Amino acid sequence: MESAPAIFAGTVFALFGGALLMWTAVRVWHREPVAHGVSPVASAALATLSSVGALALGVWCFTRL
């Protein structure tokens, strides 16, 4: 019963991290801004770090099962 929240949280973090990483990659690939009004390099780097962090949290949640 205690593993249900870990599965839910891990799934949410993994889906969010994967979607954010894919979205950032597509925006960079098409040379479109990741965030308006911000340096393209800084916004792409921050979005990439956030997505990798979310993926890492998802993996950590799944290791707690």
N, C-alpha and C positions, 0 to 999 in steps of 0.2 A: 504494500500500500504506500510506503514511503517513496517508492521509485517513480510514481506518477508525476509529481511535480518536477523531478529532475528530467524526465523524458520530455515533458511539456516545455520547460525552460530551454533545454538543449535544442529541441526542434525549432523553437522561436529564434534563438540566437543563430543557429546554423542557417535558417532560411533568410533571416535579415542580413547576415554577413555575406552570404552568397549572392543575394540579390543586389546589395550595395556594391559589392566588388564587380559584378557583371555590368551594372549600370555605369559605374565609373570607367571601366575599361571601354565600353562602347562610346561614352562621351569623349574620352581621350583619343580613341581611334579615329573618330570623325572630326577631331580638332574643334569640338564644341566646348563651351565653358561648363565646368562642373558646378560652379556657383557664380552667380552674377555679381560683379563688383569686387571680386577678390582675385588675387594673383592666380593664374591658371595652375602654376606649379604647386603653390601652397594648398589650394583647394583639392587638387588631385591627390596630393600626399596625405592630407588630413582624412579624406574620404577613404583612401586605401588603408591607412592605419586603423581607422574605425572599423572597417569591414574585417580586417584581419583580427582585430581584438574581439569582435563579436563571434567570429568563427572559433577563435581560441576558447572563448567562454562556453560555446556550444560543445566543443570537444571535452572541456573540463567537466561540464554537467554530465555528459555521457560516461565519463570515467568514474563518476560517483555512484553508478548503479550497483 
